[in-house]
Amino acid sequence: MEIPQIPALGRQDSSQDANQAADTTPSPVETTLQTTLQALQDHLQQQPQQRLTFADYMDWALYDPAQGYYSQRVALGQGGDFFTSAHLGPDFGQLLAVQFQEMWQVLGQPQPFTLVEMGAGEGLLAADILAYLEHHDRPCFEALHYGIVERSPRLRHQQRQTLAPWVASDPPALEQPGAHPAQTVQWYTWDQLTANPIVGCCFSNELVDAFPVHQVVATGGQLREVYVTWDHQQHRPVEVLGDLSTPALAAYFADLGLNLTQPPYGDGYRTEVNLAAQDWLTTVAQGLQRGYVLTLDYGYGSDRYYQPSRAQGTLQAYRRHRHHNEPYQAPGHQDLTAHVNFTALEQWGDRQGLRPLGFVPQALFLMALGLGDRLAALSNPATAPPSLPDLLQRRDALHQLLDMSSSGLGNFGVLLQGKGLSPAEQGQTLRGWQEPV
């Protein structure tokens, strides 16, 4: 596994002429990393025991207003650190729009029909969905209110630029009960989400994997938690083990019927617990009056997630389209993610009135919505792109959406949950979960 290297602080440039003095001026990357490390050291020293749970460290590294990756440095797309399905072209968003059309019909064509995208990236997916509905289903579009919940100010700014054609110039305040104007995009806080009853669908694409996770290690017959502290001699963050920070961690494994301190798990077995996902799903359930929760992300059911052979968990860092398992290599300068436990989402959701309605791989979900027809159309001169480069690019994008390799987009999970549905509505299998024809 190739690990992207951060320039060593103060390292001399080996390309300098041997007869010239080496330039030891830190590069911009070195300077900003030094600043972030100093900020992290200060933050750790302010804690009661000068340490953070790994979940709190991950939250700081991703979302700290001054130093966090998503707050200051997130770079998406082919030229950034990673890309999502929406970066491959409009097909992913258009196929999701087809599914939302059916949801609107099943729910009785509500006015308004509210879509809430949680974690909208640069707004590309929202733009593709809105453009498709605007041009292919005018009644649904005219009923539509599109809400976005986004924690990152940097990404909110980008979203406003991308979605400018659909943003009302003077939208009503969302804290007003029932404030759901049609044909507008608006931004919510989580509090506003729960204050306004939603009829429609709350959905996310690659959101839950970016929630901060606790890390635990089975050692000496006990389950211990990973904490992060500062090593003053090495001048870097290091790990220490301690007691579990909350009883919710032990309860999590008890609910799943797992005991990581007993065989077949070995001493040193390490994994993650995404308690933030539980809080998130509770909030979503409170805000949804009637409709669906759609979660697209990479992950497994509990039986695969906590396999004894997966002894180091699923946590990964991403930078410049390379992934590695060094979460302390460049805090604030790289993305950190962990796979999603879909079994836990189903269990937590069920307790909040969110009934599980279907779970399929993303490749099958998109095929059922018509991706296969789009591939077939590329072989028809009447419907294929006119130029060979465009044709090949489009075909490659569609195949990437179908890639069911271990790291492929087609291997993502697509979970559907419902709330407040009638028996007939709940019993109707939506198109994305039907067998592709």
TIVEX-987355 format. One record per residue (C-alpha): residue in one letter; x, y, z. Coordinates in Angstrom, 3 decimals. Example, Ala and Ser with C-alpha at 12.3 -4.5 7.8 and 13.67 -1.06 7.14 Angstrom:
BEGIN
+------+----------+----------+----------+
| type |       c1 |       c2 |       c3 |
+------+----------+----------+----------+
|    A |   12.300 |   -4.500 |    7.800 |
|    S |   13.670 |   -1.060 |    7.140 |
+------+----------+----------+----------+
This chain:
BEGIN
+------+----------+----------+----------+
| type |       c1 |       c2 |       c3 |
+------+----------+----------+----------+
|    M |    0.000 |    0.000 |    0.000 |
|    E |    1.499 |    3.278 |   -1.080 |
|    I |    1.334 |    5.999 |    1.547 |
|    P |    1.383 |    9.612 |    0.378 |
|    Q |    4.270 |   11.391 |    2.042 |
|    I |    4.127 |   14.780 |    3.733 |
|    P |    7.452 |   16.601 |    3.291 |
|    A |    9.587 |   16.232 |    6.401 |
|    L |    9.768 |   19.487 |    8.291 |
|    G |   12.998 |   21.312 |    7.454 |
|    R |   14.142 |   18.695 |    4.908 |
|    Q |   16.664 |   20.082 |    2.411 |
|    D |   15.874 |   20.039 |   -1.309 |
|    S |   18.095 |   17.346 |   -2.832 |
|    S |   17.808 |   18.975 |   -6.262 |
|    Q |   19.881 |   21.966 |   -5.184 |
|    D |   23.313 |   22.338 |   -6.780 |
|    A |   25.923 |   20.840 |   -4.473 |
|    N |   27.888 |   24.101 |   -4.588 |
|    Q |   24.920 |   26.187 |   -3.452 |
|    A |   23.428 |   26.444 |   -0.018 |
|    A |   20.215 |   24.452 |    0.210 |
|    D |   17.008 |   26.431 |    0.584 |
|    T |   15.564 |   25.455 |    3.960 |
|    T |   12.568 |   27.752 |    3.690 |
|    P |    9.500 |   25.649 |    4.551 |
|    S |    7.104 |   25.071 |    1.673 |
|    P |    3.494 |   26.276 |    2.007 |
|    V |    2.435 |   22.677 |    2.758 |
|    E |    5.066 |   22.388 |    5.499 |
|    T |    4.085 |   25.729 |    6.995 |
|    T |    0.367 |   24.978 |    7.159 |
|    L |    1.029 |   21.498 |    8.544 |
|    Q |    3.260 |   22.981 |   11.246 |
|    T |    0.477 |   25.413 |   12.124 |
|    T |   -2.091 |   22.606 |   12.311 |
|    L |    0.145 |   20.424 |   14.469 |
|    Q |    0.725 |   23.309 |   16.863 |
|    A |   -3.013 |   23.926 |   17.047 |
|    L |   -3.615 |   20.239 |   17.761 |
|    Q |   -0.961 |   20.259 |   20.499 |
|    D |   -2.580 |   23.303 |   22.101 |
|    H |   -6.015 |   21.679 |   21.844 |
|    L |   -4.826 |   18.456 |   23.484 |
|    Q |   -3.098 |   20.306 |   26.310 |
|    Q |   -6.355 |   22.101 |   27.091 |
|    Q |   -8.168 |   18.800 |   27.755 |
|    P |   -8.633 |   17.618 |   31.383 |
|    Q |   -6.288 |   14.635 |   30.906 |
|    Q |   -4.487 |   16.157 |   27.898 |
|    R |   -6.054 |   13.579 |   25.645 |
|    L |   -9.062 |   13.056 |   23.362 |
|    T |  -11.014 |    9.990 |   22.377 |
|    F |  -10.220 |    9.052 |   18.801 |
|    A |  -13.751 |   10.185 |   17.900 |
|    D |  -13.057 |   13.662 |   19.289 |
|    Y |   -9.682 |   13.756 |   17.532 |
|    M |  -11.325 |   12.792 |   14.231 |
|    D |  -13.992 |   15.440 |   14.735 |
|    W |  -11.295 |   18.073 |   15.327 |
|    A |   -9.207 |   16.944 |   12.355 |
|    L |  -12.191 |   17.079 |    9.988 |
|    Y |  -14.390 |   19.882 |   11.313 |
|    D |  -12.403 |   22.307 |   13.491 |
|    P |  -13.379 |   25.759 |   12.142 |
|    A |   -9.774 |   26.945 |   11.813 |
|    Q |   -7.855 |   23.743 |   11.025 |
|    G |  -10.332 |   21.022 |   10.012 |
|    Y |  -10.116 |   19.337 |    6.637 |
|    Y |  -13.742 |   19.937 |    5.691 |
|    S |  -13.699 |   23.451 |    7.091 |
|    Q |  -10.550 |   24.662 |    5.340 |
|    R |   -8.977 |   22.273 |    2.823 |
|    V |  -11.473 |   19.770 |    1.414 |
|    A |  -10.678 |   19.083 |   -2.247 |
|    L |  -13.163 |   17.003 |   -4.238 |
|    G |  -13.201 |   15.673 |   -7.767 |
|    Q |  -10.592 |   14.196 |  -10.089 |
|    G |   -8.069 |   16.894 |   -9.139 |
|    G |   -8.717 |   16.672 |   -5.398 |
|    D |   -8.307 |   14.029 |   -2.723 |
|    F |  -11.255 |   11.821 |   -3.702 |
|    F |  -14.340 |   11.846 |   -5.893 |
|    T |  -17.908 |   10.619 |   -5.482 |
|    S |  -20.425 |    9.113 |   -7.900 |
|    A |  -21.695 |   12.604 |   -8.747 |
|    H |  -18.274 |   13.614 |  -10.114 |
|    L |  -18.554 |   11.046 |  -12.903 |
|    G |  -21.303 |   12.970 |  -14.690 |
|    P |  -25.044 |   13.591 |  -14.390 |
|    D |  -26.202 |    9.950 |  -14.669 |
|    F |  -26.015 |    9.178 |  -10.948 |
|    G |  -28.130 |   12.197 |   -9.999 |
|    Q |  -30.582 |   11.624 |  -12.838 |
|    L |  -31.152 |    8.017 |  -11.781 |
|    L |  -31.702 |    9.134 |   -8.194 |
|    A |  -34.232 |   11.639 |   -9.535 |
|    V |  -36.106 |    8.762 |  -11.202 |
|    Q |  -36.368 |    7.118 |   -7.776 |
|    F |  -37.548 |   10.349 |   -6.166 |
|    Q |  -40.244 |   10.675 |   -8.827 |
|    E |  -41.608 |    7.291 |   -7.801 |
|    M |  -41.469 |    8.220 |   -4.104 |
|    W |  -43.541 |   11.323 |   -4.855 |
|    Q |  -46.135 |    9.189 |   -6.633 |
|    V |  -46.285 |    6.567 |   -3.861 |
|    L |  -46.725 |    9.255 |   -1.202 |
|    G |  -49.730 |   10.658 |   -3.091 |
|    Q |  -47.985 |   13.587 |   -4.787 |
|    P |  -47.649 |   15.714 |   -1.618 |
|    Q |  -47.428 |   19.505 |   -1.836 |
|    P |  -44.703 |   20.251 |   -0.974 |
|    F |  -42.560 |   17.217 |   -1.663 |
|    T |  -39.377 |   17.733 |    0.364 |
|    L |  -35.987 |   16.306 |   -0.436 |
|    V |  -33.299 |   16.878 |    2.184 |
|    E |  -29.745 |   16.113 |    1.112 |
|    M |  -27.462 |   15.713 |    4.099 |
|    G |  -23.858 |   16.471 |    3.198 |
|    A |  -24.149 |   17.807 |   -0.350 |
|    G |  -20.473 |   18.193 |   -1.286 |
|    E |  -20.101 |   20.850 |   -3.958 |
|    G |  -23.791 |   20.696 |   -4.903 |
|    L |  -23.239 |   18.629 |   -8.058 |
|    L |  -25.685 |   15.885 |   -7.105 |
|    A |  -28.363 |   18.427 |   -6.171 |
|    A |  -27.901 |   20.240 |   -9.488 |
|    D |  -28.280 |   17.014 |  -11.470 |
|    I |  -31.442 |   16.028 |   -9.569 |
|    L |  -33.040 |   19.462 |   -9.893 |
|    A |  -32.207 |   19.820 |  -13.591 |
|    Y |  -33.615 |   16.386 |  -14.386 |
|    L |  -36.903 |   16.942 |  -12.566 |
|    E |  -37.251 |   20.442 |  -13.991 |
|    H |  -37.030 |   19.144 |  -17.554 |
|    H |  -38.613 |   15.673 |  -17.255 |
|    D |  -41.329 |   15.908 |  -14.589 |
|    R |  -42.609 |   19.449 |  -14.242 |
|    P |  -45.409 |   18.620 |  -11.756 |
|    C |  -42.956 |   16.907 |   -9.413 |
|    F |  -40.483 |   19.764 |   -9.780 |
|    E |  -43.135 |   22.380 |   -9.018 |
|    A |  -44.034 |   20.495 |   -5.835 |
|    L |  -40.414 |   20.168 |   -4.814 |
|    H |  -38.622 |   21.830 |   -1.939 |
|    Y |  -34.923 |   20.935 |   -1.805 |
|    G |  -33.209 |   21.314 |    1.561 |
|    I |  -29.525 |   20.854 |    2.342 |
|    V |  -27.878 |   20.200 |    5.701 |
|    E |  -24.179 |   21.022 |    5.469 |
|    R |  -21.748 |   21.493 |    8.332 |
|    S |  -18.846 |   22.895 |    6.302 |
|    P |  -18.988 |   26.665 |    5.573 |
|    R |  -16.538 |   26.126 |    2.716 |
|    L |  -18.819 |   23.593 |    1.039 |
|    R |  -21.954 |   25.660 |    1.699 |
|    H |  -20.352 |   28.488 |   -0.256 |
|    Q |  -19.587 |   26.178 |   -3.169 |
|    Q |  -23.105 |   24.759 |   -3.068 |
|    R |  -24.651 |   28.214 |   -3.301 |
|    Q |  -22.613 |   28.926 |   -6.420 |
|    T |  -23.486 |   25.615 |   -8.071 |
|    L |  -27.196 |   25.850 |   -7.242 |
|    A |  -27.698 |   29.554 |   -7.930 |
|    P |  -30.386 |   28.943 |  -10.616 |
|    W |  -32.647 |   27.294 |   -8.035 |
|    V |  -31.985 |   29.468 |   -4.967 |
|    A |  -34.716 |   31.945 |   -4.057 |
|    S |  -33.453 |   35.513 |   -3.739 |
|    D |  -35.491 |   36.153 |   -0.583 |
|    P |  -36.489 |   32.818 |    0.994 |
|    P |  -38.732 |   32.741 |    4.084 |
|    A |  -37.181 |   31.891 |    7.414 |
|    L |  -37.082 |   28.146 |    7.915 |
|    E |  -37.821 |   28.493 |   11.605 |
|    Q |  -41.377 |   29.459 |   10.644 |
|    P |  -43.592 |   26.382 |   11.030 |
|    G |  -44.383 |   24.830 |    7.677 |
|    A |  -41.962 |   27.059 |    5.754 |
|    H |  -41.339 |   24.869 |    2.712 |
|    P |  -41.479 |   27.042 |   -0.412 |
|    A |  -41.509 |   25.060 |   -3.639 |
|    Q |  -38.905 |   25.443 |   -6.377 |
|    T |  -36.211 |   26.698 |   -4.007 |
|    V |  -33.074 |   25.325 |   -2.453 |
|    Q |  -32.490 |   26.223 |    1.172 |
|    W |  -29.947 |   25.326 |    3.820 |
|    Y |  -30.968 |   23.819 |    7.133 |
|    T |  -29.326 |   23.378 |   10.472 |
|    W |  -30.096 |   20.147 |   12.262 |
|    D |  -32.381 |   22.040 |   14.662 |
|    Q |  -34.355 |   23.442 |   11.737 |
|    L |  -34.635 |   19.977 |   10.259 |
|    T |  -36.463 |   18.718 |   13.331 |
|    A |  -38.590 |   21.863 |   13.659 |
|    N |  -40.268 |   21.437 |   10.265 |
|    P |  -42.173 |   18.190 |    9.631 |
|    I |  -40.989 |   16.679 |    6.364 |
|    V |  -43.007 |   14.680 |    3.862 |
|    G |  -40.610 |   13.291 |    1.298 |
|    C |  -37.124 |   11.822 |    1.552 |
|    C |  -34.001 |   12.554 |    3.595 |
|    F |  -30.987 |   11.159 |    1.772 |
|    S |  -27.206 |   11.111 |    1.863 |
|    N |  -24.367 |    9.951 |   -0.356 |
|    E |  -21.067 |    9.217 |    1.385 |
|    L |  -22.007 |   11.118 |    4.539 |
|    V |  -22.089 |    8.549 |    7.340 |
|    D |  -18.572 |    7.286 |    6.572 |
|    A |  -17.221 |   10.747 |    7.488 |
|    F |  -18.795 |   10.807 |   10.958 |
|    P |  -16.216 |   10.626 |   13.765 |
|    V |  -15.808 |    7.081 |   15.093 |
|    H |  -14.620 |    5.679 |   18.397 |
|    Q |  -11.865 |    3.100 |   18.170 |
|    V |  -11.647 |    0.159 |   20.559 |
|    V |   -9.065 |   -2.578 |   21.091 |
|    A |   -9.533 |   -5.985 |   22.735 |
|    T |   -6.589 |   -6.596 |   25.026 |
|    G |   -6.051 |   -8.718 |   28.119 |
|    G |   -9.663 |   -9.877 |   28.165 |
|    Q |  -10.985 |   -6.305 |   28.210 |
|    L |  -12.317 |   -3.871 |   25.674 |
|    R |  -10.264 |   -0.672 |   25.820 |
|    E |  -10.716 |    2.608 |   23.998 |
|    V |   -8.137 |    4.435 |   21.875 |
|    Y |   -7.257 |    7.962 |   23.025 |
|    V |   -4.994 |   10.527 |   21.362 |
|    T |   -2.420 |   12.531 |   23.310 |
|    W |    0.700 |   14.527 |   22.475 |
|    D |    4.231 |   13.110 |   22.558 |
|    H |    6.463 |   16.087 |   23.414 |
|    Q |    9.704 |   14.240 |   22.596 |
|    Q |    8.601 |   13.177 |   19.121 |
|    H |    6.448 |   16.276 |   18.636 |
|    R |    3.467 |   14.404 |   17.251 |
|    P |    0.139 |   12.888 |   18.312 |
|    V |    0.276 |    9.343 |   19.678 |
|    E |   -2.220 |    6.790 |   20.932 |
|    V |   -2.849 |    5.524 |   24.436 |
|    L |   -5.448 |    3.044 |   25.665 |
|    G |   -7.933 |    3.776 |   28.433 |
|    D |  -11.301 |    2.825 |   29.858 |
|    L |  -14.350 |    3.152 |   27.628 |
|    S |  -15.474 |    6.772 |   27.547 |
|    T |  -19.179 |    5.911 |   27.488 |
|    P |  -21.354 |    2.874 |   28.331 |
|    A |  -22.873 |    3.245 |   24.862 |
|    L |  -19.818 |    1.473 |   23.411 |
|    A |  -20.403 |   -1.701 |   25.414 |
|    A |  -24.135 |   -1.470 |   24.707 |
|    Y |  -23.427 |   -1.218 |   20.988 |
|    F |  -21.679 |   -4.581 |   20.875 |
|    A |  -24.205 |   -6.166 |   23.230 |
|    D |  -27.012 |   -5.152 |   20.847 |
|    L |  -25.134 |   -6.814 |   17.996 |
|    G |  -24.487 |   -9.953 |   20.059 |
|    L |  -20.707 |   -9.569 |   19.820 |
|    N |  -17.999 |  -10.048 |   22.429 |
|    L |  -14.676 |   -8.949 |   20.985 |
|    T |  -12.742 |  -10.177 |   24.039 |
|    Q |  -13.600 |  -13.832 |   23.360 |
|    P |  -12.706 |  -16.229 |   20.531 |
|    P |  -12.804 |  -16.125 |   17.560 |
|    Y |  -11.440 |  -12.599 |   18.144 |
|    G |   -7.796 |  -12.413 |   19.100 |
|    D |   -5.931 |  -10.191 |   21.507 |
|    G |   -5.234 |   -6.846 |   19.795 |
|    Y |   -8.376 |   -6.935 |   17.651 |
|    R |   -9.152 |   -3.316 |   16.752 |
|    T |  -12.251 |   -1.783 |   15.230 |
|    E |  -14.554 |    1.247 |   15.146 |
|    V |  -17.930 |    2.272 |   16.560 |
|    N |  -19.892 |    5.044 |   14.869 |
|    L |  -22.046 |    6.395 |   17.708 |
|    A |  -22.473 |    9.682 |   15.825 |
|    A |  -24.524 |    7.794 |   13.243 |
|    Q |  -27.003 |    6.888 |   15.969 |
|    D |  -27.464 |   10.543 |   16.942 |
|    W |  -27.780 |   11.489 |   13.269 |
|    L |  -30.443 |    8.880 |   12.559 |
|    T |  -32.402 |    9.932 |   15.648 |
|    T |  -32.433 |   13.527 |   14.404 |
|    V |  -33.519 |   12.474 |   10.921 |
|    A |  -36.342 |   10.354 |   12.323 |
|    Q |  -37.546 |   13.301 |   14.388 |
|    G |  -37.618 |   15.554 |   11.343 |
|    L |  -39.325 |   13.095 |    8.989 |
|    Q |  -43.086 |   13.002 |    9.375 |
|    R |  -43.838 |   10.679 |    6.464 |
|    G |  -41.620 |    9.271 |    3.768 |
|    Y |  -38.199 |    7.732 |    3.340 |
|    V |  -34.586 |    7.783 |    4.490 |
|    L |  -32.136 |    6.805 |    1.746 |
|    T |  -28.513 |    6.114 |    2.697 |
|    L |  -25.834 |    5.417 |    0.077 |
|    D |  -22.394 |    4.637 |    1.453 |
|    Y |  -19.671 |    2.055 |    1.579 |
|    G |  -19.931 |   -0.500 |    4.331 |
|    Y |  -21.223 |   -3.880 |    5.395 |
|    G |  -23.678 |   -5.641 |    7.620 |
|    S |  -22.374 |   -6.482 |   11.096 |
|    D |  -21.439 |  -10.044 |   10.150 |
|    R |  -18.978 |   -8.771 |    7.545 |
|    Y |  -17.907 |   -5.611 |    9.376 |
|    Y |  -16.757 |   -7.455 |   12.492 |
|    Q |  -15.189 |  -10.494 |   10.903 |
|    P |  -12.307 |  -11.842 |   13.016 |
|    S |  -10.025 |  -11.461 |    9.983 |
|    R |  -10.736 |   -7.698 |    9.850 |
|    A |   -8.441 |   -7.242 |   12.823 |
|    Q |   -7.478 |   -3.595 |   12.218 |
|    G |  -10.893 |   -2.174 |   11.395 |
|    T |  -11.804 |   -0.126 |    8.345 |
|    L |  -10.486 |    3.363 |    9.110 |
|    Q |   -8.738 |    4.971 |    6.137 |
|    A |   -7.189 |    8.334 |    5.310 |
|    Y |   -7.498 |    9.799 |    1.803 |
|    R |   -5.241 |   12.341 |    0.182 |
|    R |   -4.660 |   12.968 |   -3.525 |
|    H |   -6.649 |    9.862 |   -4.480 |
|    R |   -4.464 |    7.601 |   -2.366 |
|    H |   -5.591 |    5.880 |    0.777 |
|    H |   -3.588 |    4.700 |    3.746 |
|    N |   -4.070 |    3.800 |    7.403 |
|    E |   -2.125 |    6.643 |    9.066 |
|    P |   -4.733 |    8.967 |   10.645 |
|    Y |   -2.035 |   11.089 |   12.339 |
|    Q |    0.156 |   11.622 |    9.293 |
|    A |   -1.386 |   14.946 |    8.285 |
|    P |   -4.182 |   15.991 |   10.657 |
|    G |   -6.478 |   18.552 |    9.058 |
|    H |   -4.917 |   17.928 |    5.630 |
|    Q |   -6.490 |   14.592 |    4.733 |
|    D |   -9.904 |   12.983 |    4.774 |
|    L |  -10.645 |   10.318 |    7.392 |
|    T |  -13.368 |    7.735 |    6.862 |
|    A |  -14.625 |    4.431 |    8.243 |
|    H |  -17.033 |    1.969 |    6.672 |
|    V |  -20.689 |    2.024 |    7.678 |
|    N |  -22.355 |   -0.722 |    9.719 |
|    F |  -25.722 |   -0.972 |    7.970 |
|    T |  -27.045 |   -3.478 |   10.507 |
|    A |  -26.640 |   -0.873 |   13.240 |
|    L |  -28.447 |    1.725 |   11.107 |
|    E |  -31.355 |   -0.668 |   10.654 |
|    Q |  -31.531 |   -1.442 |   14.375 |
|    W |  -31.251 |    2.187 |   15.481 |
|    G |  -33.737 |    3.327 |   12.863 |
|    D |  -36.290 |    0.711 |   13.847 |
|    R |  -36.266 |    2.045 |   17.408 |
|    Q |  -37.079 |    5.504 |   16.024 |
|    G |  -39.934 |    4.336 |   13.825 |
|    L |  -37.860 |    3.954 |   10.652 |
|    R |  -38.815 |    0.604 |    9.175 |
|    P |  -36.232 |   -1.177 |    6.992 |
|    L |  -37.603 |   -1.430 |    3.440 |
|    G |  -34.640 |   -2.665 |    1.413 |
|    F |  -30.890 |   -2.995 |    1.120 |
|    V |  -29.034 |   -3.627 |   -2.159 |
|    P |  -25.605 |   -2.950 |   -3.683 |
|    Q |  -25.464 |    0.360 |   -5.527 |
|    A |  -24.774 |   -1.362 |   -8.860 |
|    L |  -28.067 |   -3.297 |   -8.695 |
|    F |  -29.899 |   -0.195 |   -7.457 |
|    L |  -28.737 |    1.857 |  -10.452 |
|    M |  -29.371 |   -0.971 |  -12.910 |
|    A |  -32.955 |   -1.240 |  -11.666 |
|    L |  -33.377 |    2.496 |  -12.254 |
|    G |  -32.198 |    2.286 |  -15.850 |
|    L |  -28.418 |    2.441 |  -15.959 |
|    G |  -28.353 |   -0.619 |  -18.210 |
|    D |  -30.553 |    1.174 |  -20.734 |
|    R |  -28.110 |    4.080 |  -20.721 |
|    L |  -25.225 |    1.742 |  -21.448 |
|    A |  -27.167 |    0.135 |  -24.281 |
|    A |  -27.939 |    3.553 |  -25.757 |
|    L |  -24.197 |    4.154 |  -26.185 |
|    S |  -24.180 |    1.428 |  -28.834 |
|    N |  -26.890 |    3.158 |  -30.843 |
|    P |  -25.525 |    5.814 |  -33.248 |
|    A |  -28.759 |    7.770 |  -32.858 |
|    T |  -28.356 |    8.180 |  -29.091 |
|    A |  -24.587 |    7.874 |  -28.524 |
|    P |  -22.369 |   10.944 |  -28.026 |
|    P |  -21.179 |   12.242 |  -31.392 |
|    S |  -17.444 |   12.132 |  -30.665 |
|    L |  -15.428 |    9.043 |  -29.784 |
|    P |  -13.697 |   10.655 |  -26.754 |
|    D |  -17.086 |   11.662 |  -25.288 |
|    L |  -18.455 |    8.178 |  -25.955 |
|    L |  -15.531 |    6.482 |  -24.222 |
|    Q |  -15.642 |    8.885 |  -21.272 |
|    R |  -19.360 |    8.312 |  -20.760 |
|    R |  -19.003 |    4.549 |  -21.026 |
|    D |  -16.142 |    4.580 |  -18.519 |
|    A |  -18.211 |    6.670 |  -16.075 |
|    L |  -21.148 |    4.261 |  -16.251 |
|    H |  -18.892 |    1.252 |  -15.783 |
|    Q |  -17.326 |    2.898 |  -12.723 |
|    L |  -20.805 |    3.248 |  -11.209 |
|    L |  -21.268 |   -0.505 |  -11.741 |
|    D |  -17.832 |   -1.576 |  -10.455 |
|    M |  -18.483 |   -4.154 |   -7.729 |
|    S |  -14.861 |   -4.723 |   -6.757 |
|    S |  -14.038 |   -4.296 |   -3.081 |
|    S |  -13.350 |   -0.571 |   -3.534 |
|    G |  -15.728 |    0.052 |   -6.446 |
|    L |  -18.682 |    2.433 |   -6.378 |
|    G |  -21.045 |   -0.360 |   -7.376 |
|    N |  -20.212 |   -2.176 |   -4.160 |
|    F |  -21.651 |    0.621 |   -2.012 |
|    G |  -24.702 |   -0.226 |    0.068 |
|    V |  -28.080 |    1.429 |   -0.545 |
|    L |  -30.368 |    1.309 |    2.489 |
|    L |  -34.021 |    2.384 |    2.390 |
|    Q |  -36.017 |    3.063 |    5.555 |
|    G |  -39.542 |    4.424 |    5.861 |
|    K |  -41.657 |    6.250 |    8.438 |
|    G |  -45.359 |    7.036 |    8.678 |
|    L |  -46.231 |    4.942 |    5.651 |
|    S |  -49.558 |    3.194 |    5.210 |
|    P |  -49.508 |   -0.617 |    4.931 |
|    A |  -49.967 |   -0.288 |    1.160 |
|    E |  -47.156 |    2.267 |    0.853 |
|    Q |  -44.826 |    0.230 |    3.047 |
|    G |  -45.589 |   -2.930 |    1.085 |
|    Q |  -44.730 |   -1.401 |   -2.265 |
|    T |  -41.225 |   -2.318 |   -3.391 |
|    L |  -39.717 |    0.765 |   -4.953 |
|    R |  -38.062 |    0.463 |   -8.335 |
|    G |  -34.475 |    0.675 |   -7.066 |
|    W |  -34.958 |   -2.468 |   -4.976 |
|    Q |  -36.658 |   -4.544 |   -7.652 |
|    E |  -34.867 |   -7.136 |   -9.774 |
|    P |  -33.345 |   -5.366 |  -12.802 |
|    V |  -35.132 |   -6.418 |  -15.987 |
+------+----------+----------+----------+
